[in-house]
């Protein structure tokens, strides 16, 4: 069985997200237990999230962001930021566009 192991840059991103949510929790003067109850998770899950454990489900991060009203700040892979995808899409665009001929059904 293959096990997924995220790259170091992904692990760094996850750790930073955990630190950011920890700061948001503290600014709101919420305990780990209160946050866990708000989203229906265990205290240990919130502790692991704040430490940047990559095994914590992404939905937990999103749930906390929602509870803290940080949905806008949690923008994830917006299409306008996908420079490689935009370049590939531009390459596939036709040089000219022709109108399609409509088949006439004359009886």
C-alpha positions in Angstrom: 0.0 0.0 0.0 1.4 3.4 -1.0 1.2 6.1 1.6 1.1 9.8 0.6 3.9 11.9 2.0 3.5 15.7 1.3 6.4 17.7 0.1 8.2 20.0 2.5 6.6 23.1 1.0 3.1 21.6 1.5 4.0 20.8 5.1 5.2 24.3 5.6 2.0 25.6 4.2 -0.1 23.4 6.5 2.0 24.5 9.5 1.5 28.2 8.6 -2.2 27.7 8.3 -2.3 26.0 11.7 -0.3 28.9 13.2 -2.7 31.4 11.6 -5.8 29.7 12.9 -4.2 29.6 16.4 -3.7 33.3 16.3 -7.3 33.8 15.1 -8.5 31.7 18.0 -6.5 33.6 20.6 -7.6 37.0 19.2 -11.2 35.8 19.7 -10.3 34.6 23.2 -11.5 31.1 22.6 -10.1 28.0 24.2 -9.1 25.0 22.2 -12.0 23.2 23.9 -14.5 25.9 22.8 -13.3 25.7 19.2 -13.5 22.0 19.2 -17.1 22.1 20.5 -18.0 24.8 17.9 -17.1 22.6 14.9 -17.7 19.2 16.4 -14.1 18.0 16.6 -12.0 16.7 19.4 -9.6 18.8 21.5 -6.7 16.7 20.3 -7.6 17.4 16.6 -7.5 21.1 17.2 -4.2 20.8 19.0 -2.8 18.8 16.1 -4.2 21.3 13.6 -2.5 24.2 15.4 0.8 22.3 15.3 0.5 21.7 11.6 -0.1 18.0 11.5 -0.7 17.1 7.9 -3.0 14.2 8.9 -5.7 16.6 10.0 -8.6 16.7 7.5 -8.8 19.8 5.3 -12.5 20.2 6.2 -11.5 20.9 9.8 -9.4 23.9 8.6 -12.3 25.1 6.6 -14.7 24.7 9.4 -12.6 26.7 11.8 -12.2 29.4 9.1 -16.0 29.5 8.7 -16.6 29.8 12.4 -14.1 32.6 12.7 -15.6 34.2 9.6 -12.4 34.0 7.6 -14.0 32.4 4.6 -12.8 35.2 2.3 -9.2 34.9 3.6 -9.1 31.2 2.9 -9.2 31.6 -0.9 -7.7 28.3 -2.2 -6.3 28.1 -5.7 -8.4 30.8 -7.4 -8.5 30.4 -11.2 -7.1 33.9 -11.8 -3.9 32.9 -9.9 -3.3 29.8 -12.1 -0.8 31.2 -14.5 0.3 27.8 -15.9 -3.3 26.8 -16.5 -4.0 30.1 -18.2 -1.0 29.7 -20.5 -2.0 26.2 -21.4 -5.6 27.3 -22.1 -4.3 30.1 -24.3 -2.1 27.6 -26.3 -5.2 25.5 -27.0 -7.3 28.4 -28.3 -7.9 28.3 -32.0 -6.4 30.9 -34.2 -9.7 31.5 -36.0 -13.3 30.7 -35.2 -15.6 29.6 -38.0 -19.4 29.5 -37.8 -20.9 26.1 -37.9 -22.9 25.1 -40.9 -26.5 24.3 -40.0 -27.9 21.3 -41.8 -31.0 22.2 -43.6 -33.8 19.7 -43.6 -35.7 20.6 -46.7 -38.6 18.3 -47.3 
